[in-house]
Amino acid sequence: MEILVILAHPYRESFNHAIYQTVLDTLNENRHQILAHNLYEEEFNPLLEGSELATGETSDPLVLKHRQEIKKAHGIIIIHPNWWGQPPAILKGWTDRVLRSGVAYQFEEGDDGSGVPEGLLVAETALVFNTSNTPLEREIRVFGDPLERIWKDCVFDFCGIKNFNRKMFRTIASSTPKERELWLEDVKKTINTYFP
């Protein structure tokens, strides 16, 4: 299977990078074809210009590559921190520029965009791994867990992916090496469950 893996964290020593490496190692052990992208390392340009918004067309070779890969991926894995209840700006720009009409979804002919689209992605499963410094109880009670809504409902369901799982590792700032080791074991177990 071809699995698209997207990392959005600028710090190479971050726990997000450790998750990313564990994901890649496990997928490799399971003999999947990996389409891996570290958005910061690639210097992915997240800026959606007006002309690209209007037409969906771009000449950016990296955006075109990501569009081609997500269209054929059998699975999608995204790794990022929780910043202000959202993905980092580079990843928001990635969704704006890559998950375009005609690539990830389409509306019925004659629909002005106000209807319910048809998802076009062939991937059956999407996984999201997040890190956070917000305790779970506060995340739910105060913020309502916006990342769950963003990824599950607003992105993947919209693009036709119904099998979704998200793991949040918290609280990073106060975590111990043993906790992080156990979290990485959980990452490996999750990958083995969804992409054996």
PyMOL commands that set and color helices and strands:
alter all, ss='L'
color gray80, all
select helices_A, chain A and resi 15-29+39-42+50-55+61-72+89-98+136-143+146-157+172-174+177-194
alter helices_A, ss='H'
color red, helices_A
select strands_A, chain A and resi 2-7+33-38+75-81+105-106+118-119+125-132+163-170
alter strands_A, ss='S'
color yellow, strands_A
deselect
rebuild
show_as cartoon
